[in-house]
Amino acid sequence: MNKLKKISCPICGKQNTWDSENAFRPFCSERCKLIDLGEWASETRKIPGDSIDSNSLPIDSDAADEPDDPFLR
């Protein structure tokens, strides 16, 4: 017996199923998928945690040398 998992769209809450026929899963539609993408792009949605100060990251001495890629020279 093939039971399809019922899920709620994270944007609008509409009930839909998690199956291969739902190309936008976990969203109910392309519209909700694009709304979510826009929220991540505008940083309305973020993964919780402390911000990283790029100045505090260790410098890889190999990476500090000239790049191996001739297009980056």
C-alpha positions as CSV (number, residue, x, y, z in Angstrom):
1,M,0.0,0.0,0.0
2,N,1.5,3.3,-1.1
3,K,0.6,6.1,1.4
4,L,1.6,9.6,0.3
5,K,2.9,11.8,3.1
6,K,0.7,14.9,3.7
7,I,2.7,18.1,4.3
8,S,1.8,21.7,4.8
9,C,3.4,24.3,2.5
10,P,5.9,26.3,4.6
11,I,4.7,29.6,3.1
12,C,0.9,29.4,2.9
13,G,0.1,26.3,4.9
14,K,-1.9,24.7,2.1
15,Q,-2.0,20.9,2.5
16,N,-0.3,18.9,-0.3
17,T,1.4,15.5,-0.7
18,W,5.1,14.7,-0.8
19,D,5.4,12.8,-4.0
20,S,7.2,13.0,-7.4
21,E,4.2,14.6,-9.0
22,N,4.6,17.7,-6.8
23,A,7.5,19.4,-8.6
24,F,7.6,22.2,-6.0
25,R,7.7,20.1,-2.8
26,P,7.7,21.0,0.0
27,F,5.9,24.0,-1.4
28,C,2.4,23.8,-2.9
29,S,3.2,25.9,-6.0
30,E,5.9,27.7,-7.9
31,R,4.7,31.0,-6.4
32,C,5.3,29.8,-2.8
33,K,8.7,28.4,-3.9
34,L,9.7,31.8,-5.3
35,I,8.5,33.6,-2.2
36,D,10.7,31.4,-0.1
37,L,13.7,32.0,-2.4
38,G,13.1,35.7,-2.2
39,E,13.0,35.6,1.6
40,W,16.4,33.8,1.7
41,A,17.9,36.2,-0.9
42,S,16.7,39.3,1.1
43,E,17.9,37.7,4.3
44,T,14.4,37.7,5.8
45,R,15.1,34.0,6.5
46,K,18.4,33.1,8.1
47,I,19.9,30.1,9.8
48,P,20.2,31.0,13.5
49,G,23.7,31.4,14.9
50,D,26.4,33.8,15.5
51,S,27.8,35.9,12.6
52,I,31.3,35.1,11.5
53,D,33.9,37.9,11.3
54,S,35.9,37.2,8.1
55,N,38.9,38.8,9.7
56,S,39.0,36.1,12.4
57,L,39.2,33.2,10.0
58,P,42.6,31.5,9.7
59,I,44.5,32.2,6.5
60,D,45.6,29.2,4.5
61,S,49.2,29.9,3.6
62,D,48.9,27.9,0.3
63,A,45.9,29.9,-0.7
64,A,47.7,33.2,0.0
65,D,50.3,32.4,-2.7
66,E,49.6,33.1,-6.3
67,P,46.6,31.2,-7.6
68,D,47.2,28.1,-9.7
69,D,44.5,29.1,-12.1
70,P,46.1,31.2,-14.9
71,F,42.8,33.0,-15.4
72,L,43.0,34.4,-11.8
73,R,46.6,35.8,-12.2
